[in-house]
Amino acid sequence: MTQLRRALADCLCCERGFEDRCELLIDTRDLGDVAAAGEPTPRVTAGLDDRGAALLGRIRRFDAGPLGITLSGPAYRDNPILYANEAFRDLTGYPLGELRGENPRLLQGPATDPEAVATLREAVDTWTEATVELRNYRRDGTGFRNRVTVVPVPDESGTVAHWLGIQSAVDG
């Protein structure tokens, strides 16, 4: 799963050749039909610039894939979730309407490891990628262990404009 996580982040963040990378990733990882049907609605793309809308479109190509994916940002606005794919929504029990505008810390609860949270916070503060394993909480309050990777997505000037979050449930 670690290789898939890395390959997915590289594919989503690429500046050129997304379609070819996407098809190769789907074929080599045997992901089958993971794409969302149709174009995202204006409600889903509201408030996104062209670059953010393009990134959201890329994420939707993996909407029903095996990993939860979120697009959040910008950091100066407390990293609000802009989009969460179907796998993420299924994992957490939250509908997109309740996730949009919320910081991903919405999933934290009493048994969430503060050291893991500090690692994520440091990554956001220093614009670096990080992966942690921690206990989060679903909408209904049940806890689950998951592996979370945060990946900075810079704009043309090199400033981090968005963050990708990649999540998978961890057994045990």
MODELLER restraints for C-alpha pairs under 7 A, 6 or more apart:
rsr = mdl.restraints
at = mdl.atoms
rsr.add(forms.Gaussian(group=physical.xy_distance, feature=features.Distance(at['CA:11:A'], at['CA:18:A']), mean=6.27, stdev=0.5))
rsr.add(forms.Gaussian(group=physical.xy_distance, feature=features.Distance(at['CA:11:A'], at['CA:21:A']), mean=5.88, stdev=0.5))
rsr.add(forms.Gaussian(group=physical.xy_distance, feature=features.Distance(at['CA:11:A'], at['CA:22:A']), mean=6.35, stdev=0.5))
rsr.add(forms.Gaussian(group=physical.xy_distance, feature=features.Distance(at['CA:12:A'], at['CA:58:A']), mean=6.21, stdev=0.5))
rsr.add(forms.Gaussian(group=physical.xy_distance, feature=features.Distance(at['CA:12:A'], at['CA:59:A']), mean=6.88, stdev=0.5))
rsr.add(forms.Gaussian(group=physical.xy_distance, feature=features.Distance(at['CA:13:A'], at['CA:153:A']), mean=6.51, stdev=0.5))
rsr.add(forms.Gaussian(group=physical.xy_distance, feature=features.Distance(at['CA:26:A'], at['CA:32:A']), mean=6.53, stdev=0.5))
rsr.add(forms.Gaussian(group=physical.xy_distance, feature=features.Distance(at['CA:31:A'], at['CA:65:A']), mean=6.71, stdev=0.5))
rsr.add(forms.Gaussian(group=physical.xy_distance, feature=features.Distance(at['CA:34:A'], at['CA:61:A']), mean=6.48, stdev=0.5))
rsr.add(forms.Gaussian(group=physical.xy_distance, feature=features.Distance(at['CA:34:A'], at['CA:62:A']), mean=5.12, stdev=0.5))
rsr.add(forms.Gaussian(group=physical.xy_distance, feature=features.Distance(at['CA:34:A'], at['CA:63:A']), mean=5.86, stdev=0.5))
rsr.add(forms.Gaussian(group=physical.xy_distance, feature=features.Distance(at['CA:34:A'], at['CA:64:A']), mean=4.59, stdev=0.5))
rsr.add(forms.Gaussian(group=physical.xy_distance, feature=features.Distance(at['CA:34:A'], at['CA:65:A']), mean=5.00, stdev=0.5))
rsr.add(forms.Gaussian(group=physical.xy_distance, feature=features.Distance(at['CA:35:A'], at['CA:60:A']), mean=6.05, stdev=0.5))
rsr.add(forms.Gaussian(group=physical.xy_distance, feature=features.Distance(at['CA:35:A'], at['CA:61:A']), mean=4.16, stdev=0.5))
rsr.add(forms.Gaussian(group=physical.xy_distance, feature=features.Distance(at['CA:35:A'], at['CA:62:A']), mean=5.20, stdev=0.5))
rsr.add(forms.Gaussian(group=physical.xy_distance, feature=features.Distance(at['CA:35:A'], at['CA:63:A']), mean=5.43, stdev=0.5))
rsr.add(forms.Gaussian(group=physical.xy_distance, feature=features.Distance(at['CA:35:A'], at['CA:64:A']), mean=6.32, stdev=0.5))
rsr.add(forms.Gaussian(group=physical.xy_distance, feature=features.Distance(at['CA:36:A'], at['CA:60:A']), mean=5.55, stdev=0.5))
rsr.add(forms.Gaussian(group=physical.xy_distance, feature=features.Distance(at['CA:36:A'], at['CA:61:A']), mean=6.07, stdev=0.5))
rsr.add(forms.Gaussian(group=physical.xy_distance, feature=features.Distance(at['CA:36:A'], at['CA:63:A']), mean=5.39, stdev=0.5))
rsr.add(forms.Gaussian(group=physical.xy_distance, feature=features.Distance(at['CA:36:A'], at['CA:64:A']), mean=6.94, stdev=0.5))
rsr.add(forms.Gaussian(group=physical.xy_distance, feature=features.Distance(at['CA:45:A'], at['CA:53:A']), mean=6.09, stdev=0.5))
rsr.add(forms.Gaussian(group=physical.xy_distance, feature=features.Distance(at['CA:60:A'], at['CA:85:A']), mean=6.68, stdev=0.5))
rsr.add(forms.Gaussian(group=physical.xy_distance, feature=features.Distance(at['CA:63:A'], at['CA:85:A']), mean=4.80, stdev=0.5))
rsr.add(forms.Gaussian(group=physical.xy_distance, feature=features.Distance(at['CA:63:A'], at['CA:86:A']), mean=5.30, stdev=0.5))
rsr.add(forms.Gaussian(group=physical.xy_distance, feature=features.Distance(at['CA:63:A'], at['CA:87:A']), mean=6.64, stdev=0.5))
rsr.add(forms.Gaussian(group=physical.xy_distance, feature=features.Distance(at['CA:64:A'], at['CA:86:A']), mean=5.50, stdev=0.5))
rsr.add(forms.Gaussian(group=physical.xy_distance, feature=features.Distance(at['CA:64:A'], at['CA:87:A']), mean=5.58, stdev=0.5))
rsr.add(forms.Gaussian(group=physical.xy_distance, feature=features.Distance(at['CA:65:A'], at['CA:87:A']), mean=6.45, stdev=0.5))
rsr.add(forms.Gaussian(group=physical.xy_distance, feature=features.Distance(at['CA:66:A'], at['CA:87:A']), mean=6.62, stdev=0.5))
rsr.add(forms.Gaussian(group=physical.xy_distance, feature=features.Distance(at['CA:67:A'], at['CA:87:A']), mean=6.11, stdev=0.5))
rsr.add(forms.Gaussian(group=physical.xy_distance, feature=features.Distance(at['CA:67:A'], at['CA:166:A']), mean=6.47, stdev=0.5))
rsr.add(forms.Gaussian(group=physical.xy_distance, feature=features.Distance(at['CA:67:A'], at['CA:167:A']), mean=5.76, stdev=0.5))
rsr.add(forms.Gaussian(group=physical.xy_distance, feature=features.Distance(at['CA:67:A'], at['CA:168:A']), mean=5.37, stdev=0.5))
rsr.add(forms.Gaussian(group=physical.xy_distance, feature=features.Distance(at['CA:68:A'], at['CA:85:A']), mean=6.20, stdev=0.5))
rsr.add(forms.Gaussian(group=physical.xy_distance, feature=features.Distance(at['CA:68:A'], at['CA:87:A']), mean=4.68, stdev=0.5))
rsr.add(forms.Gaussian(group=physical.xy_distance, feature=features.Distance(at['CA:68:A'], at['CA:88:A']), mean=3.83, stdev=0.5))
rsr.add(forms.Gaussian(group=physical.xy_distance, feature=features.Distance(at['CA:68:A'], at['CA:166:A']), mean=5.55, stdev=0.5))
rsr.add(forms.Gaussian(group=physical.xy_distance, feature=features.Distance(at['CA:68:A'], at['CA:167:A']), mean=4.77, stdev=0.5))
rsr.add(forms.Gaussian(group=physical.xy_distance, feature=features.Distance(at['CA:68:A'], at['CA:168:A']), mean=6.12, stdev=0.5))
rsr.add(forms.Gaussian(group=physical.xy_distance, feature=features.Distance(at['CA:69:A'], at['CA:84:A']), mean=5.79, stdev=0.5))
rsr.add(forms.Gaussian(group=physical.xy_distance, feature=features.Distance(at['CA:69:A'], at['CA:85:A']), mean=5.50, stdev=0.5))
rsr.add(forms.Gaussian(group=physical.xy_distance, feature=features.Distance(at['CA:69:A'], at['CA:88:A']), mean=5.98, stdev=0.5))
rsr.add(forms.Gaussian(group=physical.xy_distance, feature=features.Distance(at['CA:69:A'], at['CA:164:A']), mean=6.85, stdev=0.5))
rsr.add(forms.Gaussian(group=physical.xy_distance, feature=features.Distance(at['CA:69:A'], at['CA:165:A']), mean=5.45, stdev=0.5))
rsr.add(forms.Gaussian(group=physical.xy_distance, feature=features.Distance(at['CA:69:A'], at['CA:166:A']), mean=4.66, stdev=0.5))
rsr.add(forms.Gaussian(group=physical.xy_distance, feature=features.Distance(at['CA:69:A'], at['CA:167:A']), mean=6.36, stdev=0.5))
rsr.add(forms.Gaussian(group=physical.xy_distance, feature=features.Distance(at['CA:70:A'], at['CA:81:A']), mean=6.75, stdev=0.5))
rsr.add(forms.Gaussian(group=physical.xy_distance, feature=features.Distance(at['CA:70:A'], at['CA:83:A']), mean=5.60, stdev=0.5))
rsr.add(forms.Gaussian(group=physical.xy_distance, feature=features.Distance(at['CA:70:A'], at['CA:84:A']), mean=4.33, stdev=0.5))
rsr.add(forms.Gaussian(group=physical.xy_distance, feature=features.Distance(at['CA:70:A'], at['CA:85:A']), mean=6.45, stdev=0.5))
rsr.add(forms.Gaussian(group=physical.xy_distance, feature=features.Distance(at['CA:70:A'], at['CA:164:A']), mean=5.65, stdev=0.5))
rsr.add(forms.Gaussian(group=physical.xy_distance, feature=features.Distance(at['CA:70:A'], at['CA:165:A']), mean=4.84, stdev=0.5))
rsr.add(forms.Gaussian(group=physical.xy_distance, feature=features.Distance(at['CA:70:A'], at['CA:166:A']), mean=6.61, stdev=0.5))
rsr.add(forms.Gaussian(group=physical.xy_distance, feature=features.Distance(at['CA:71:A'], at['CA:81:A']), mean=5.98, stdev=0.5))
rsr.add(forms.Gaussian(group=physical.xy_distance, feature=features.Distance(at['CA:71:A'], at['CA:82:A']), mean=5.54, stdev=0.5))
rsr.add(forms.Gaussian(group=physical.xy_distance, feature=features.Distance(at['CA:71:A'], at['CA:83:A']), mean=5.19, stdev=0.5))
rsr.add(forms.Gaussian(group=physical.xy_distance, feature=features.Distance(at['CA:71:A'], at['CA:84:A']), mean=6.49, stdev=0.5))
rsr.add(forms.Gaussian(group=physical.xy_distance, feature=features.Distance(at['CA:71:A'], at['CA:162:A']), mean=6.75, stdev=0.5))
rsr.add(forms.Gaussian(group=physical.xy_distance, feature=features.Distance(at['CA:71:A'], at['CA:163:A']), mean=5.77, stdev=0.5))
rsr.add(forms.Gaussian(group=physical.xy_distance, feature=features.Distance(at['CA:71:A'], at['CA:164:A']), mean=4.90, stdev=0.5))
rsr.add(forms.Gaussian(group=physical.xy_distance, feature=features.Distance(at['CA:71:A'], at['CA:165:A']), mean=6.44, stdev=0.5))
rsr.add(forms.Gaussian(group=physical.xy_distance, feature=features.Distance(at['CA:72:A'], at['CA:79:A']), mean=5.26, stdev=0.5))
rsr.add(forms.Gaussian(group=physical.xy_distance, feature=features.Distance(at['CA:72:A'], at['CA:80:A']), mean=5.29, stdev=0.5))
rsr.add(forms.Gaussian(group=physical.xy_distance, feature=features.Distance(at['CA:72:A'], at['CA:81:A']), mean=4.22, stdev=0.5))
rsr.add(forms.Gaussian(group=physical.xy_distance, feature=features.Distance(at['CA:72:A'], at['CA:82:A']), mean=5.14, stdev=0.5))
rsr.add(forms.Gaussian(group=physical.xy_distance, feature=features.Distance(at['CA:72:A'], at['CA:83:A']), mean=6.99, stdev=0.5))
rsr.add(forms.Gaussian(group=physical.xy_distance, feature=features.Distance(at['CA:72:A'], at['CA:162:A']), mean=5.56, stdev=0.5))
rsr.add(forms.Gaussian(group=physical.xy_distance, feature=features.Distance(at['CA:72:A'], at['CA:163:A']), mean=5.12, stdev=0.5))
rsr.add(forms.Gaussian(group=physical.xy_distance, feature=features.Distance(at['CA:72:A'], at['CA:164:A']), mean=6.50, stdev=0.5))
rsr.add(forms.Gaussian(group=physical.xy_distance, feature=features.Distance(at['CA:73:A'], at['CA:79:A']), mean=3.99, stdev=0.5))
rsr.add(forms.Gaussian(group=physical.xy_distance, feature=features.Distance(at['CA:73:A'], at['CA:80:A']), mean=5.47, stdev=0.5))
rsr.add(forms.Gaussian(group=physical.xy_distance, feature=features.Distance(at['CA:73:A'], at['CA:81:A']), mean=6.73, stdev=0.5))
rsr.add(forms.Gaussian(group=physical.xy_distance, feature=features.Distance(at['CA:73:A'], at['CA:161:A']), mean=6.33, stdev=0.5))
rsr.add(forms.Gaussian(group=physical.xy_distance, feature=features.Distance(at['CA:73:A'], at['CA:162:A']), mean=4.39, stdev=0.5))
rsr.add(forms.Gaussian(group=physical.xy_distance, feature=features.Distance(at['CA:73:A'], at['CA:163:A']), mean=5.84, stdev=0.5))
rsr.add(forms.Gaussian(group=physical.xy_distance, feature=features.Distance(at['CA:74:A'], at['CA:161:A']), mean=5.26, stdev=0.5))
rsr.add(forms.Gaussian(group=physical.xy_distance, feature=features.Distance(at['CA:74:A'], at['CA:162:A']), mean=5.29, stdev=0.5))
rsr.add(forms.Gaussian(group=physical.xy_distance, feature=features.Distance(at['CA:78:A'], at['CA:103:A']), mean=6.46, stdev=0.5))
rsr.add(forms.Gaussian(group=physical.xy_distance, feature=features.Distance(at['CA:79:A'], at['CA:103:A']), mean=5.67, stdev=0.5))
rsr.add(forms.Gaussian(group=physical.xy_distance, feature=features.Distance(at['CA:80:A'], at['CA:100:A']), mean=6.80, stdev=0.5))
rsr.add(forms.Gaussian(group=physical.xy_distance, feature=features.Distance(at['CA:80:A'], at['CA:101:A']), mean=4.53, stdev=0.5))
rsr.add(forms.Gaussian(group=physical.xy_distance, feature=features.Distance(at['CA:80:A'], at['CA:102:A']), mean=4.88, stdev=0.5))
rsr.add(forms.Gaussian(group=physical.xy_distance, feature=features.Distance(at['CA:80:A'], at['CA:103:A']), mean=4.64, stdev=0.5))
rsr.add(forms.Gaussian(group=physical.xy_distance, feature=features.Distance(at['CA:81:A'], at['CA:99:A']), mean=6.25, stdev=0.5))
rsr.add(forms.Gaussian(group=physical.xy_distance, feature=features.Distance(at['CA:81:A'], at['CA:100:A']), mean=4.99, stdev=0.5))
rsr.add(forms.Gaussian(group=physical.xy_distance, feature=features.Distance(at['CA:81:A'], at['CA:101:A']), mean=5.25, stdev=0.5))
rsr.add(forms.Gaussian(group=physical.xy_distance, feature=features.Distance(at['CA:81:A'], at['CA:102:A']), mean=5.52, stdev=0.5))
rsr.add(forms.Gaussian(group=physical.xy_distance, feature=features.Distance(at['CA:81:A'], at['CA:103:A']), mean=5.92, stdev=0.5))
rsr.add(forms.Gaussian(group=physical.xy_distance, feature=features.Distance(at['CA:81:A'], at['CA:104:A']), mean=6.70, stdev=0.5))
rsr.add(forms.Gaussian(group=physical.xy_distance, feature=features.Distance(at['CA:82:A'], at['CA:100:A']), mean=5.26, stdev=0.5))
rsr.add(forms.Gaussian(group=physical.xy_distance, feature=features.Distance(at['CA:82:A'], at['CA:101:A']), mean=6.40, stdev=0.5))
rsr.add(forms.Gaussian(group=physical.xy_distance, feature=features.Distance(at['CA:83:A'], at['CA:100:A']), mean=6.49, stdev=0.5))
rsr.add(forms.Gaussian(group=physical.xy_distance, feature=features.Distance(at['CA:84:A'], at['CA:96:A']), mean=6.47, stdev=0.5))
rsr.add(forms.Gaussian(group=physical.xy_distance, feature=features.Distance(at['CA:89:A'], at['CA:95:A']), mean=6.01, stdev=0.5))
rsr.add(forms.Gaussian(group=physical.xy_distance, feature=features.Distance(at['CA:92:A'], at['CA:138:A']), mean=4.46, stdev=0.5))
rsr.add(forms.Gaussian(group=physical.xy_distance, feature=features.Distance(at['CA:92:A'], at['CA:139:A']), mean=6.16, stdev=0.5))
rsr.add(forms.Gaussian(group=physical.xy_distance, feature=features.Distance(at['CA:93:A'], at['CA:138:A']), mean=5.75, stdev=0.5))
rsr.add(forms.Gaussian(group=physical.xy_distance, feature=features.Distance(at['CA:93:A'], at['CA:139:A']), mean=5.30, stdev=0.5))
rsr.add(forms.Gaussian(group=physical.xy_distance, feature=features.Distance(at['CA:94:A'], at['CA:139:A']), mean=5.70, stdev=0.5))
rsr.add(forms.Gaussian(group=physical.xy_distance, feature=features.Distance(at['CA:107:A'], at['CA:136:A']), mean=5.22, stdev=0.5))
rsr.add(forms.Gaussian(group=physical.xy_distance, feature=features.Distance(at['CA:107:A'], at['CA:137:A']), mean=5.05, stdev=0.5))
rsr.add(forms.Gaussian(group=physical.xy_distance, feature=features.Distance(at['CA:107:A'], at['CA:138:A']), mean=6.58, stdev=0.5))
rsr.add(forms.Gaussian(group=physical.xy_distance, feature=features.Distance(at['CA:108:A'], at['CA:136:A']), mean=4.99, stdev=0.5))
rsr.add(forms.Gaussian(group=physical.xy_distance, feature=features.Distance(at['CA:108:A'], at['CA:137:A']), mean=6.00, stdev=0.5))
rsr.add(forms.Gaussian(group=physical.xy_distance, feature=features.Distance(at['CA:109:A'], at['CA:136:A']), mean=6.38, stdev=0.5))
rsr.add(forms.Gaussian(group=physical.xy_distance, feature=features.Distance(at['CA:109:A'], at['CA:137:A']), mean=6.25, stdev=0.5))
rsr.add(forms.Gaussian(group=physical.xy_distance, feature=features.Distance(at['CA:111:A'], at['CA:135:A']), mean=6.43, stdev=0.5))
rsr.add(forms.Gaussian(group=physical.xy_distance, feature=features.Distance(at['CA:112:A'], at['CA:134:A']), mean=6.13, stdev=0.5))
rsr.add(forms.Gaussian(group=physical.xy_distance, feature=features.Distance(at['CA:112:A'], at['CA:135:A']), mean=4.93, stdev=0.5))
rsr.add(forms.Gaussian(group=physical.xy_distance, feature=features.Distance(at['CA:112:A'], at['CA:136:A']), mean=6.02, stdev=0.5))
rsr.add(forms.Gaussian(group=physical.xy_distance, feature=features.Distance(at['CA:113:A'], at['CA:134:A']), mean=6.03, stdev=0.5))
rsr.add(forms.Gaussian(group=physical.xy_distance, feature=features.Distance(at['CA:113:A'], at['CA:135:A']), mean=6.88, stdev=0.5))
rsr.add(forms.Gaussian(group=physical.xy_distance, feature=features.Distance(at['CA:116:A'], at['CA:132:A']), mean=5.85, stdev=0.5))
rsr.add(forms.Gaussian(group=physical.xy_distance, feature=features.Distance(at['CA:116:A'], at['CA:133:A']), mean=6.94, stdev=0.5))
rsr.add(forms.Gaussian(group=physical.xy_distance, feature=features.Distance(at['CA:116:A'], at['CA:134:A']), mean=6.43, stdev=0.5))
rsr.add(forms.Gaussian(group=physical.xy_distance, feature=features.Distance(at['CA:120:A'], at['CA:130:A']), mean=6.39, stdev=0.5))
rsr.add(forms.Gaussian(group=physical.xy_distance, feature=features.Distance(at['CA:123:A'], at['CA:129:A']), mean=5.97, stdev=0.5))
rsr.add(forms.Gaussian(group=physical.xy_distance, feature=features.Distance(at['CA:123:A'], at['CA:130:A']), mean=5.98, stdev=0.5))
rsr.add(forms.Gaussian(group=physical.xy_distance, feature=features.Distance(at['CA:127:A'], at['CA:152:A']), mean=5.98, stdev=0.5))
rsr.add(forms.Gaussian(group=physical.xy_distance, feature=features.Distance(at['CA:127:A'], at['CA:160:A']), mean=6.85, stdev=0.5))
rsr.add(forms.Gaussian(group=physical.xy_distance, feature=features.Distance(at['CA:128:A'], at['CA:151:A']), mean=6.88, stdev=0.5))
rsr.add(forms.Gaussian(group=physical.xy_distance, feature=features.Distance(at['CA:128:A'], at['CA:152:A']), mean=6.31, stdev=0.5))
rsr.add(forms.Gaussian(group=physical.xy_distance, feature=features.Distance(at['CA:129:A'], at['CA:150:A']), mean=5.49, stdev=0.5))
rsr.add(forms.Gaussian(group=physical.xy_distance, feature=features.Distance(at['CA:129:A'], at['CA:151:A']), mean=4.68, stdev=0.5))
rsr.add(forms.Gaussian(group=physical.xy_distance, feature=features.Distance(at['CA:129:A'], at['CA:152:A']), mean=6.36, stdev=0.5))
rsr.add(forms.Gaussian(group=physical.xy_distance, feature=features.Distance(at['CA:130:A'], at['CA:149:A']), mean=5.54, stdev=0.5))
rsr.add(forms.Gaussian(group=physical.xy_distance, feature=features.Distance(at['CA:130:A'], at['CA:150:A']), mean=5.52, stdev=0.5))
rsr.add(forms.Gaussian(group=physical.xy_distance, feature=features.Distance(at['CA:131:A'], at['CA:147:A']), mean=6.91, stdev=0.5))
rsr.add(forms.Gaussian(group=physical.xy_distance, feature=features.Distance(at['CA:131:A'], at['CA:148:A']), mean=5.46, stdev=0.5))
rsr.add(forms.Gaussian(group=physical.xy_distance, feature=features.Distance(at['CA:131:A'], at['CA:149:A']), mean=4.15, stdev=0.5))
rsr.add(forms.Gaussian(group=physical.xy_distance, feature=features.Distance(at['CA:131:A'], at['CA:150:A']), mean=6.55, stdev=0.5))
rsr.add(forms.Gaussian(group=physical.xy_distance, feature=features.Distance(at['CA:132:A'], at['CA:147:A']), mean=5.67, stdev=0.5))
rsr.add(forms.Gaussian(group=physical.xy_distance, feature=features.Distance(at['CA:132:A'], at['CA:148:A']), mean=5.43, stdev=0.5))
rsr.add(forms.Gaussian(group=physical.xy_distance, feature=features.Distance(at['CA:132:A'], at['CA:149:A']), mean=6.58, stdev=0.5))
rsr.add(forms.Gaussian(group=physical.xy_distance, feature=features.Distance(at['CA:133:A'], at['CA:145:A']), mean=7.00, stdev=0.5))
rsr.add(forms.Gaussian(group=physical.xy_distance, feature=features.Distance(at['CA:133:A'], at['CA:146:A']), mean=5.60, stdev=0.5))
rsr.add(forms.Gaussian(group=physical.xy_distance, feature=features.Distance(at['CA:133:A'], at['CA:147:A']), mean=4.29, stdev=0.5))
rsr.add(forms.Gaussian(group=physical.xy_distance, feature=features.Distance(at['CA:133:A'], at['CA:148:A']), mean=6.19, stdev=0.5))
rsr.add(forms.Gaussian(group=physical.xy_distance, feature=features.Distance(at['CA:134:A'], at['CA:145:A']), mean=5.57, stdev=0.5))
rsr.add(forms.Gaussian(group=physical.xy_distance, feature=features.Distance(at['CA:134:A'], at['CA:146:A']), mean=5.68, stdev=0.5))
rsr.add(forms.Gaussian(group=physical.xy_distance, feature=features.Distance(at['CA:134:A'], at['CA:147:A']), mean=6.54, stdev=0.5))
rsr.add(forms.Gaussian(group=physical.xy_distance, feature=features.Distance(at['CA:135:A'], at['CA:143:A']), mean=6.40, stdev=0.5))
rsr.add(forms.Gaussian(group=physical.xy_distance, feature=features.Distance(at['CA:135:A'], at['CA:144:A']), mean=5.47, stdev=0.5))
rsr.add(forms.Gaussian(group=physical.xy_distance, feature=features.Distance(at['CA:135:A'], at['CA:145:A']), mean=4.37, stdev=0.5))
rsr.add(forms.Gaussian(group=physical.xy_distance, feature=features.Distance(at['CA:135:A'], at['CA:146:A']), mean=6.31, stdev=0.5))
rsr.add(forms.Gaussian(group=physical.xy_distance, feature=features.Distance(at['CA:136:A'], at['CA:143:A']), mean=5.63, stdev=0.5))
rsr.add(forms.Gaussian(group=physical.xy_distance, feature=features.Distance(at['CA:136:A'], at['CA:144:A']), mean=5.55, stdev=0.5))
rsr.add(forms.Gaussian(group=physical.xy_distance, feature=features.Distance(at['CA:136:A'], at['CA:145:A']), mean=6.27, stdev=0.5))
rsr.add(forms.Gaussian(group=physical.xy_distance, feature=features.Distance(at['CA:137:A'], at['CA:143:A']), mean=4.33, stdev=0.5))
rsr.add(forms.Gaussian(group=physical.xy_distance, feature=features.Distance(at['CA:137:A'], at['CA:144:A']), mean=6.08, stdev=0.5))
rsr.add(forms.Gaussian(group=physical.xy_distance, feature=features.Distance(at['CA:145:A'], at['CA:169:A']), mean=5.98, stdev=0.5))
rsr.add(forms.Gaussian(group=physical.xy_distance, feature=features.Distance(at['CA:145:A'], at['CA:170:A']), mean=5.30, stdev=0.5))
rsr.add(forms.Gaussian(group=physical.xy_distance, feature=features.Distance(at['CA:146:A'], at['CA:167:A']), mean=6.50, stdev=0.5))
rsr.add(forms.Gaussian(group=physical.xy_distance, feature=features.Distance(at['CA:146:A'], at['CA:168:A']), mean=5.45, stdev=0.5))
rsr.add(forms.Gaussian(group=physical.xy_distance, feature=features.Distance(at['CA:146:A'], at['CA:169:A']), mean=4.30, stdev=0.5))
rsr.add(forms.Gaussian(group=physical.xy_distance, feature=features.Distance(at['CA:146:A'], at['CA:170:A']), mean=4.88, stdev=0.5))
rsr.add(forms.Gaussian(group=physical.xy_distance, feature=features.Distance(at['CA:147:A'], at['CA:167:A']), mean=5.54, stdev=0.5))
rsr.add(forms.Gaussian(group=physical.xy_distance, feature=features.Distance(at['CA:147:A'], at['CA:168:A']), mean=5.43, stdev=0.5))
rsr.add(forms.Gaussian(group=physical.xy_distance, feature=features.Distance(at['CA:147:A'], at['CA:169:A']), mean=6.45, stdev=0.5))
rsr.add(forms.Gaussian(group=physical.xy_distance, feature=features.Distance(at['CA:147:A'], at['CA:170:A']), mean=6.50, stdev=0.5))
rsr.add(forms.Gaussian(group=physical.xy_distance, feature=features.Distance(at['CA:148:A'], at['CA:165:A']), mean=6.77, stdev=0.5))
rsr.add(forms.Gaussian(group=physical.xy_distance, feature=features.Distance(at['CA:148:A'], at['CA:166:A']), mean=5.68, stdev=0.5))
rsr.add(forms.Gaussian(group=physical.xy_distance, feature=features.Distance(at['CA:148:A'], at['CA:167:A']), mean=4.60, stdev=0.5))
rsr.add(forms.Gaussian(group=physical.xy_distance, feature=features.Distance(at['CA:148:A'], at['CA:168:A']), mean=6.91, stdev=0.5))
rsr.add(forms.Gaussian(group=physical.xy_distance, feature=features.Distance(at['CA:149:A'], at['CA:165:A']), mean=5.65, stdev=0.5))
rsr.add(forms.Gaussian(group=physical.xy_distance, feature=features.Distance(at['CA:149:A'], at['CA:166:A']), mean=5.07, stdev=0.5))
rsr.add(forms.Gaussian(group=physical.xy_distance, feature=features.Distance(at['CA:149:A'], at['CA:167:A']), mean=6.48, stdev=0.5))
rsr.add(forms.Gaussian(group=physical.xy_distance, feature=features.Distance(at['CA:150:A'], at['CA:163:A']), mean=6.54, stdev=0.5))
rsr.add(forms.Gaussian(group=physical.xy_distance, feature=features.Distance(at['CA:150:A'], at['CA:164:A']), mean=5.65, stdev=0.5))
rsr.add(forms.Gaussian(group=physical.xy_distance, feature=features.Distance(at['CA:150:A'], at['CA:165:A']), mean=4.63, stdev=0.5))
rsr.add(forms.Gaussian(group=physical.xy_distance, feature=features.Distance(at['CA:150:A'], at['CA:166:A']), mean=6.50, stdev=0.5))
rsr.add(forms.Gaussian(group=physical.xy_distance, feature=features.Distance(at['CA:151:A'], at['CA:163:A']), mean=5.60, stdev=0.5))
rsr.add(forms.Gaussian(group=physical.xy_distance, feature=features.Distance(at['CA:151:A'], at['CA:164:A']), mean=5.05, stdev=0.5))
rsr.add(forms.Gaussian(group=physical.xy_distance, feature=features.Distance(at['CA:151:A'], at['CA:165:A']), mean=6.47, stdev=0.5))
rsr.add(forms.Gaussian(group=physical.xy_distance, feature=features.Distance(at['CA:152:A'], at['CA:160:A']), mean=5.95, stdev=0.5))
rsr.add(forms.Gaussian(group=physical.xy_distance, feature=features.Distance(at['CA:152:A'], at['CA:162:A']), mean=6.32, stdev=0.5))
rsr.add(forms.Gaussian(group=physical.xy_distance, feature=features.Distance(at['CA:152:A'], at['CA:163:A']), mean=4.71, stdev=0.5))
rsr.add(forms.Gaussian(group=physical.xy_distance, feature=features.Distance(at['CA:152:A'], at['CA:164:A']), mean=6.47, stdev=0.5))
rsr.add(forms.Gaussian(group=physical.xy_distance, feature=features.Distance(at['CA:153:A'], at['CA:160:A']), mean=5.45, stdev=0.5))
rsr.add(forms.Gaussian(group=physical.xy_distance, feature=features.Distance(at['CA:153:A'], at['CA:161:A']), mean=6.06, stdev=0.5))
rsr.add(forms.Gaussian(group=physical.xy_distance, feature=features.Distance(at['CA:153:A'], at['CA:162:A']), mean=5.11, stdev=0.5))
rsr.add(forms.Gaussian(group=physical.xy_distance, feature=features.Distance(at['CA:153:A'], at['CA:163:A']), mean=5.52, stdev=0.5))
rsr.add(forms.Gaussian(group=physical.xy_distance, feature=features.Distance(at['CA:154:A'], at['CA:160:A']), mean=3.89, stdev=0.5))
rsr.add(forms.Gaussian(group=physical.xy_distance, feature=features.Distance(at['CA:154:A'], at['CA:161:A']), mean=5.28, stdev=0.5))
rsr.add(forms.Gaussian(group=physical.xy_distance, feature=features.Distance(at['CA:154:A'], at['CA:162:A']), mean=6.80, stdev=0.5))
rsr.add(forms.Gaussian(group=physical.xy_distance, feature=features.Distance(at['CA:155:A'], at['CA:161:A']), mean=5.63, stdev=0.5))
